[in-house]
Amino acid sequence: MATSESLAATGLAGRAPRPPRRWLALVLLCLAQFMLILDVTVVNVALPDIGSSLHLDRPELTWVLTAYTLAFGGLMLLGGRLADLLGARRVVLAGLALFTAASLLSGLALNAAMLLGGRVAQGVGAALLSPSALSLVTTTFTGSERNKALGIWAAIGGAGSAVGVILGGVLTSGPGWPWVFFINVPVGLLVLAALPALVPAGQPHGDRVRVDVPGALAVTAATGAAIYGLVNVGGHGWLTPSTLAPLGAAALLYAVFVVTERAVTAPLMDVRMLTRRPVAAAAFLMLVATGLLVGTFFLASFYLQRVRGYSALDTGLAFLPVAVAAVVGAHTASRLVARLDGRVLAAGSLALAAAGAGAAAHWPGPVTLIAGISVAAVGIGATFVTAFTTALSRIDTRQAGVGSGIINTFHELGGAIGVAVLSSIAAPSLTAADPSLAGFTRAFTFCAITALSAALLAALAVPAGTAPAGATPHAH
């Protein structure tokens, strides 16, 4: 593991003079990142209203969620490369401008094509913004201040997903579903106006970095085909051409991506990193945790509204304890990573998530549902922290940026896959005119089994030992 001396030797412990208004800059960067994380789940509660207003069927509703996370996750590594090539601040501003304009387009949508186009554009903007914003945080702060700043940044991920469900309910019940998108516009304009005065432009490194566009296109197309196949499972089954063809295409495109990365001189990522135990284990933890979190929010939102008759506002407010639980789990894990063996923390966190999902499946009712999901959220929040520290405290510091990009990519793809799989399992309860509990019960049971299986695998796969104190993610 890296010591403070080795970090200093590699230039990570102290760099250029610190900007005088760095904490205000951090607030703005965190605000921008909060919007990105928020938009993964903010539309969950609004989906029934969106579906009714725009006459969307189940696959289209699923794509309202997955189109964003797909573009976000699939293009995030490319966003990091562009930050290296053009300068982080420039890419932050470009990504934020695109995200803000796409949010306006999504709120003005009159049909499925317009809404899905807006969501894809939001994802592209987020993929440019997120890695470059984190890069600015890591270069703006040094020493213990960097640890504190990155701790605040990490908390945004745990809180943003849960707060998105709450805010979605409040906005949908108040001014209407378009405002789950419109709310990003004034926030984006504020950050766009203020950030250039607070963050130095920095120096691009275009002479040393080239962009692997073929690799980015290959991995994004592969993931899109995989998600499309999974979405089709709910309506057509696993063994139909509409399911098998896109899944087969996904496998082929992933193979093309691997070949491309081995052939180009400046690959999007070194695919050999995925064979390294810390990175592979952390990617697995992030994929499972995000799939469980985002998929559970999707299921619970529909359950409360379609089965229990909750309004969008009541549904959003019901998720308040879940938001608190996710933050508590992440905060607790951040204190335990330097004291508790990583295998124990990962397995225990996922076992807690399994217990919560099992309670939601087998003791139906709004109170027990929220209680079960809250217990699961504690475990999932802790798993997020464990995933980052598992990879980023155990690899060479010179590869920390690539490692962070990989783990963040699996975060976004996990959300897309989780919604696709769980919506397929719960399809009868999501689409029936008189919905029953059967589909929801099967889906939450699947969550519990998945989390428990992941806990057992984590106990074997996660490297032994504790993370060094102050271990934090690093980016491009």
N, C-alpha and C positions, 0 to 999 in steps of 0.2 A: 504493500500500500504506500501511497505517496506521503512523505513527511513534509513538514513545513519547510525544511531546507530544500527538498527536491522541488517543491512548488516554487520556491523563490528562485531556484536555479533555472527553471524553465520560463521564468518571467511572469508566472501567474499570480504571484503574491503581491506584486507592486508594479504599477505601470506609470503612465503619464500623470501629470498633475490633475487633481480631481476638480471637475467643474463646480463652481461655487453654489449653483442652485440644483445640485444633483438630486436632492430628495423630492423637489417639486417635479423634476423630470421623471423620477421613478413613479410618482403618483399618476402622471399622464400616461406613461407606458403601461402601467398596471391597469389603468382604466381602459386603454385600448385592448389589452389582452383579455380583460374581463368581458368585453363585448364579444370577442371571438368564442370564448368558452360558453358564454351565456347562450349564444345562438345555436349551440348543439342541442339544447333542451328547451329553450324558451317557446318553441313552437309545439311542444308536446301537448300542452293543455289546450292550445288553440286548434289542434288538428280537426276535431269534430266540426267546429265552426267553419274552418277553412274548407273542409270537404263539402259541407252543405252549401256554402256560398259559391264555390267554384265547380261543384258537381264532380268531385274526384272519387275514383274507386280506390280499393285497398292498395293495389300496387303503387298508384300515383301518390297516395298519402304516405306510403313508406318512403318513396323517393324524395318527398319534401324534406325528410330528415337525412336520408343517406346521400343525396346529391351534394349537400354541403360538406358533410364529414369526408366523403370520398375525395372531392377536389382538395380539401384542406389537407388530409393525410397524404394523398398521393403526390402532391406537389410540394410538400414541405421541405424535402431535401433540396429540391431545385431552388426554392426560396432562399435557403441558406447559402447556396452557391452564388446566387445573384447578389446577396449581401456582401460576399467576399469580393465579387467582381466590380460592383458599382458603388459600394459604400453602404454601410448599414442604415444610416439615417435616410439616405435617398430611397432605399427600398422600403423602409418603414412608411414613409410618406406616400409612396406610390401604392403600396398595399392598402393603407388606410383610406386613401382617396377612392380606390376601386371598391373596397368593402362598403364605404358609405354610399356611393352611387348605387351599388347593387342592392343595398338595403332599401333605398327609395324605390327602386324598380320592383322589388318583391312586394312592398306594401301597396303599390299601385296595380298589382297583377289582376287581370281580368279573366285569365284562364290558366290551365295547367302549364302550358308551354311557357308562358310569361313568368309564372312563379318559379318553375324549375330552372329556367334560364337565370333568373335572379339569384337563386340559391347556389347554382354552380359558380357564378361570378363572385358571390360572397366568399365561397370556399377558396377560390383563386386568390382573392385579396388577402384572406386570412393566412394562406400559405406563404405569401410574401411578407406579411407583417410579423407573424409570430416569431420565427427564428431570428430575424434581424432585430426585433425589439429586445429579445433576450440577449443578443450579442451586445447591444448598447448597454444593457444593465451590467453585464460582466466587465465591460471596459470602462464604465463610468465610475464604478466603485472598486475599492481595493481593501485587502486585509479583512478585518472583522466586519467592516461596513458592507463588504460584498456578501458575506454570509448572511447578514441581517436582511439585505435587499433581496437576495435570492430566496430567503425564507418567506418573505412577504409575497414574492412572485409565485412560489410554489403553492401558497395558501389560496391564491386566486383560482387554481384549477379545481381544488376540492369544493370551494364555495360556489364558483360560477355555475356549475352544472345544476346544483340544487336550487340556487336562487333563480335560475332560469325558469324552473317550473312554477315557482311562486309568482314571479313577475309576469309570466305568461297568463296565469289566471287572472291577475289584477287587471292587466291591459285588455284581455279578451272580454271580460265582463264589463269593463268601463267603456273606453272609446272604441273598442272593437279589435278584431284580430290583425288588421293591417298595422296597428301600432306596436305589435311585437317586432316589426321591422322598422317602422318610422322612428322609434326611440333611439336607434343607432345614429340617425342623421345629425341631430344637434351635438351629440357627444363626439362623433367623428369630426365635425367641423371645428369644435372647440380644440381638440387635440391637434388637428392639422394647423390651426392658427398659432397655437402656443408653443408647440414642440421645437420648431426651428430656432427659437430664441434661447432655448434651454439646453440643447444638445449640440455639441460641435459636429461639424460635417464629417470629420475623419478623412482618412485617405483610402481610396479604393486600391485594389490589388489586381487590376485587370491583366497585368503582364504575367501573373503567376497562376491564374485560375481560368479555366475554360468551362463552359456550361455544357453539361451532358443532357441535351434536349432529347435525344432518342431514348435514353434510359428513363427519363421522367415520363415520356409518353407511353413507354412500354409498361411500366409499373402501374400507371394510372389506368390504362386500358385494361390491364389484367384484373385489377381490383374491381373496376366497373363491371366487367363480365362476370366475375364471381358473385358480386352482390346481386346482379340481375338474375342470375340463376337461383340464388337463395330466395329472392323475392317471389319467383315463380313457383317455388315449392308449395306455398300455401294454397294456390289456386289450381295447380296442375299435378302436384305430386313429384316425387323424386325421380321416377324412371321415365319421364316424358321427354320428348326432344326439346321442348322449350326450356327444360331445366338442364338436361345433360349437355346440350350444345354450348350454352354460354359457360358452363363449368369446365368443359373440355377446352374451350377457347382460352379461358383464364389460365389453365395449367400450361398451355402452349405459350401464352404471352409472358408468363412468369419465367419460363425457360429462356425465352428471347431476352428478357431483361438480364438474366444471369450471364448469358453469352455476351450481351452488349457491354455489361460492366467489366467483363474480363478483357474486352477488346479495345475499349476507348482509353485514351491517355489520361483523361481527367474524369474518372467515373463519378456518378452521383453518390455512390457509396461503395466501399470495399465489402463485397458480399461475404468474404471470409470472416468478417467480424461476427456474422450471425452464427458461426460455428464455435465461437468462444463462449465458454460456459457462463460467465457473468452477463454478457450481453444477451445471449439466447434466453437465459432464465428471466432476466428483467423484461425482455420483449414479451415473453409468455405471460408474466404477471400483469403487464400493462394491458395486453390484449384482453385477457380474461376480466380484469377489474373494470375496464371501461365498457366492455360488452355487457357485463352485469349491471353496471350503474345506469347507462343510458337506456338499455333495453328494459330495465325495471321501471324507470320513469315512464317509458312509453306504455307499458302494460298497465301500470297503476293509474295513469291518467285516464285511459279508456275505461278501466274498471269502475272508477269512482263516478264518471259521468254517464256511461251507458247502462251500467248495472244498478248503481246506487242513486242515480239521478242528481248528482252534485252539479252545481253550476261551475263554470270555469273559475270564478273567484273562490268559491269554497274549496275546489280542488287545489288551487294554488296555495291557499293558506294552510291546507292540510299537510303540505309538504314542508312547512316551516321546521318541525322537529327533524326531518330528514336532512335539511341543510345544516342545522346545528350539529347533527351527528357526524356528518362527513367532515366538518371542520375539526371536531373533537378527535376523530380517528386520525386525521393527518397530523394534528398537533401532538397527540400522544406518541405516535410512531416517530416523529422527528426527535423526540426526547429519548426514545428507546433504541434507535438504530446504533448508537455508540455504546450501548450497554448489553444488548441482547443479541444472541446468535441470529444471523440473518435467516437461517432455515426455520428457526422457532418463530420468529416474528412473521415471516411470510405465511407459513402453514397455519399459525394461530389466527392471523387476520382473515385468511380465506375460510377457515373453519367457522369463524364468527359470521362471515357473510353467508355461509351455507345455512347456519342455524336461523338467521333472520329470514332468508328466502323460504326455508321450510315452514316457518311459522306463518308467513304470508300465504303459503299454498294450502295448509291444512287446517287453519283456523280462520275461515272467511269472515269478513266483516270489516268495515272501515277502520275501526280502532285497532284491531289486531293487524290489519294490513299495514297501516302506517307504523305501528310499533315494530313489526317484523322488518319492514324496509329500513327503518331507522337503525335497528341493530345491524342489518347488512351494511348500511352506509358507514358505520363505524369501522367495520372490517375492510370495506373497499377503500375508504380514505387512507387507512393505514397501509394498504397494499400499494397505493400510488407512491407513497414515500419510499417504501421498501424497494419498489421496482427501480426508482431513480438511483438510490444509493447502492443497490446491488451491482448495477453496471458501472456507474460513474466514479465510484470510489475504488474500483478494482481493475481499471484499465489504465494504460499509459496516458498521462495527462496530455500528450501531444495528439491523442485520438479522442479526447473528451468531447470535442465538438461533433464529430461524426457519431459517437455513441449517443449523445443527447438527441441528435436528429433522428436516429433510428428509433429510440424509445418514444419520442414524441409522435412519430409516424404511426407506430403501433397503437398509440393512444387514440388517434382519430379513426384508424381502420377498425379498431375494436368496437367503437360506438356504432359504426355502420353495420358491421357484421352482427352485433348483438341485436339491433333492431330488426334486421332482416330475418334472422333465425327465430327470434321469439315471436315476431308477428306472424310468421308462418305456422308455428306451433299453436298459437292462440287464434288462428284465423276464424274458426267457427264462432267464437265469442265476439270477434271484432266486426263481423259482417252480418250476423244473423239479425233479422228484424226483431226477434225477442231473445236477446242475448242471455246465455246461461253462464254458469261459473266454470263449466268443464274446460274450455280452452284456457282460461286464466290459470286454473289449477294445474293443468299440464305444464304450462309455460313456467310458472313459479317453481314447480317441482323440478323441471329441467334446470332452472337456475341453481337450485340447492344441490343437485347432483353434480353439476358442472363445478361449482365452487368447492365442494368436498373433494372431488377428483383432483382439482387443481391444487388443493391444500396438500394432498398426498404426494403429488408430483413435485411441488415446491420443496417439500422436506428432503427430496432426493436431489433436485436440480440446483437449488440455490447454493452458492459456495458457502462453506462454513466460515464462522468468524463474525466479528462486529465491524461495522463501518467506522472509519475514523471520525472523530468529533468535527462537526462543521462541514461534513461532506455535502456538497451541493451540486446541482446540475450546471453544466457549462454548455455553451452553444457556439455556433459558427462565429 
